[in-house]
Amino acid sequence: MTRIARITLDDANLPPPTPEIEQERKVAMFDLLEDNTFVLPGRDGRDVPAGPYNVGLSIRDKRLVFDVATEADEKAAEFHLSLGPFRQVVKDYFQICESYFEAVKKLPPSQIETIDMARRGIHNEGSRVLQERLEGKAEVDTDTARRLFTLICVLHFGG
């Protein structure tokens, strides 16, 4: 009951993603729904609506918005996070992904592996920032944070 059952991205106002970005989105969403941990902590003595949850991610007024509802679409929570702490890590992640996508086309496996290790390191940093920003709002495990960070990057694409 402490998981995300459905995730949606409000990417309607964004340019169409590249095939690589679209693939990243699909993989992140599939993996997220297969295995995730998402817990809404009790606040101010109020009961927390039971999960599993439907989560909508969007960027509104330069803020990352988590719109959380129960499976019956009853509002469970909504929180807005400043995008400032994510800007540099998202920029770094896109740069390393671009290098990785190019490397896969023409470099030997040893060089691809080096770039992939750097990509994973930046991805880990993004998921750590997300976990910190969600503190007191939602508890997520590392794998869930990694997949949500990927989706945050998708929302940043072209934005």
PADRENNU-588582 format. One line per field, with one value per residue (C-alpha): residue in one letter; z, x, y. Coordinates in nm, 2 decimals, decimal comma. Each point is the difference from the previous one (the first is absolute). Example, Ala and Ser with C-alpha at 12.3 -4.5 7.8 and 13.67 -1.06 7.14 Angstrom:
% residues 2
code A;S
pz 0,78;-0,07
px 1,23;0,14
py -0,45;0,34
% end
This chain:
% residues 159
code M;T;R;I;A;R;I;T;L;D;D;A;N;L;P;P;P;T;P;E;I;E;Q;E;R;K;V;A;M;F;D;L;L;E;D;N;T;F;V;L;P;G;R;D;G;R;D;V;P;A;G;P;Y;N;V;G;L;S;I;R;D;K;R;L;V;F;D;V;A;T;E;A;D;E;K;A;A;E;F;H;L;S;L;G;P;F;R;Q;V;V;K;D;Y;F;Q;I;C;E;S;Y;F;E;A;V;K;K;L;P;P;S;Q;I;E;T;I;D;M;A;R;R;G;I;H;N;E;G;S;R;V;L;Q;E;R;L;E;G;K;A;E;V;D;T;D;T;A;R;R;L;F;T;L;I;C;V;L;H;F;G;G
pz 0,00;0,02;-0,37;-0,32;-0,21;-0,29;-0,11;-0,25;-0,14;-0,10;-0,30;-0,22;-0,03;-0,07;-0,34;-0,13;0,17;-0,20;-0,04;0,27;0,25;-0,09;0,07;0,33;0,10;-0,10;0,19;0,31;0,01;-0,06;0,27;0,24;-0,02;0,03;0,32;0,21;0,36;0,05;0,35;0,11;0,36;0,25;0,05;0,27;0,15;-0,31;-0,15;-0,32;-0,28;-0,07;-0,32;-0,25;-0,16;-0,34;-0,04;-0,25;-0,07;-0,16;0,00;0,09;0,06;0,00;0,27;-0,01;0,10;0,14;-0,01;0,20;0,01;0,12;-0,25;0,02;-0,11;0,34;0,07;0,24;-0,02;-0,22;0,05;-0,20;-0,01;-0,11;-0,32;0,10;0,18;-0,31;-0,27;0,00;0,05;-0,28;-0,23;0,08;-0,05;-0,35;-0,10;0,11;-0,16;-0,33;0,03;0,08;-0,29;-0,24;0,15;-0,04;-0,38;-0,05;0,30;0,14;0,30;0,25;-0,08;0,00;0,35;0,13;-0,13;0,14;0,34;0,00;-0,11;0,29;0,24;-0,11;0,00;0,36;0,09;-0,15;0,20;0,32;-0,06;-0,06;0,32;0,19;-0,16;0,08;0,36;0,22;-0,31;-0,13;0,07;-0,30;-0,03;-0,21;-0,30;0,00;0,03;-0,29;-0,22;0,11;-0,07;-0,36;-0,04;0,14;-0,26;-0,27;0,12;-0,02;-0,36;-0,21;0,29
px 0,00;0,30;0,07;-0,08;-0,26;-0,01;0,22;-0,08;0,22;-0,15;0,23;-0,27;0,18;0,34;0,16;-0,01;0,27;0,29;-0,02;0,26;-0,19;-0,32;0,17;0,14;-0,36;-0,15;0,26;-0,03;-0,37;-0,01;0,27;-0,17;-0,33;0,16;0,17;-0,02;-0,04;-0,20;-0,12;-0,19;0,09;-0,26;0,00;-0,16;-0,17;-0,22;-0,06;0,18;-0,22;0,10;0,18;0,08;0,02;-0,04;0,27;0,00;0,32;0,01;0,19;-0,22;0,13;0,36;-0,08;-0,01;-0,35;-0,09;-0,37;-0,08;-0,34;-0,13;-0,09;-0,36;0,13;-0,06;0,26;0,27;0,26;0,16;0,34;0,21;0,38;0,23;0,18;0,31;0,17;-0,05;0,12;0,37;-0,04;-0,26;0,23;0,29;-0,22;-0,11;0,36;0,12;-0,30;0,08;0,36;-0,12;-0,25;0,28;0,25;-0,23;0,00;0,38;0,22;0,14;-0,17;0,27;-0,06;-0,38;0,03;0,20;-0,26;-0,28;0,16;0,01;-0,36;-0,10;0,19;-0,19;-0,33;0,08;0,06;-0,33;-0,19;0,18;-0,11;-0,36;0,00;0,12;-0,26;-0,28;0,09;-0,31;-0,22;0,05;0,24;0,15;0,27;0,31;-0,13;-0,32;0,18;0,23;-0,30;-0,19;0,32;0,00;-0,36;0,09;0,27;-0,26;-0,21;0,30;0,07;-0,04;-0,15
py 0,00;0,23;0,02;0,18;-0,18;0,25;0,29;0,27;0,28;0,33;0,06;0,15;0,34;-0,15;-0,07;-0,35;-0,21;-0,15;-0,38;-0,04;0,21;-0,18;-0,33;0,12;0,11;-0,33;-0,21;0,22;-0,02;-0,38;-0,06;0,24;-0,17;-0,35;0,08;0,32;0,12;0,32;0,09;0,31;0,07;0,12;0,37;0,22;-0,31;-0,05;-0,34;-0,07;-0,14;-0,36;-0,09;-0,12;0,34;0,17;0,26;0,28;0,19;0,34;0,33;0,30;0,35;-0,13;-0,25;-0,38;-0,11;-0,34;-0,05;-0,32;-0,17;-0,33;-0,27;0,13;0,34;0,17;0,27;-0,14;0,28;0,26;0,14;0,25;-0,01;0,27;-0,09;0,19;-0,30;-0,21;0,23;-0,08;-0,37;-0,02;0,20;-0,23;-0,31;0,12;0,07;-0,34;-0,17;0,17;-0,12;-0,35;-0,02;0,11;-0,24;-0,30;0,07;0,01;-0,07;-0,32;-0,17;0,11;0,37;-0,04;-0,16;0,29;0,25;-0,22;0,00;0,38;0,00;-0,22;0,22;0,31;-0,19;-0,11;0,37;0,10;-0,27;0,11;0,36;-0,12;-0,21;0,31;0,23;-0,26;-0,02;0,04;-0,02;-0,35;-0,28;-0,18;-0,26;0,05;-0,19;0,19;0,33;-0,09;-0,07;0,31;0,20;-0,13;0,11;0,35;0,02;-0,09;0,29;0,23;-0,10;0,30;0,19
% end
